[in-house]
Amino acid sequence: QVQLVESGGGLVQAGDSLRLSCAASGRTFSRYAMGWFRQAPGKEREFVAAVSWGGITAYSSDSVKDRFTISRDNGKNTLYLQMNSLKPEDTAVYYCAAKTSSGTYVQPTQYDYWGQGTQVTVSS
């Protein structure tokens, strides 16, 4: 069983930065495909960024790619999302997801495991 725990969210002003972390259980973390998704109230869960076990990354948009960086530390079983130049439209609950498979996945239905989420609120 894979367990994921997100942390690092908070209340910040536009232009500030946050670093989200996702701690994963299991000794095979290095072989998991990982992703970040976010969901605002009344909205569908949307893809933000993903990274394969081989380090191949994907981002949802240029706006995200220019400001966010997804990375993983397999030695620490941890996934990160560095978020810079935050905007009010980034406000959402951010979820970490894992899939026990190779590849880079961008659809929430492709993932097997989810964390509880961490709230990111960006004020204008």
Secondary structure, 3 states (H helix, E strand, C coil): CCCEEEECCEEEECCCCEEEEEEECCCCHHHCEEEEEEECCCCCCEEEEEECCCCCEEECCHHHHCCEEEEEEHHHCEEEEEECCCCHHHCEEEEEEEECCCCCCCCHHHCCEECCCEEEEEEC
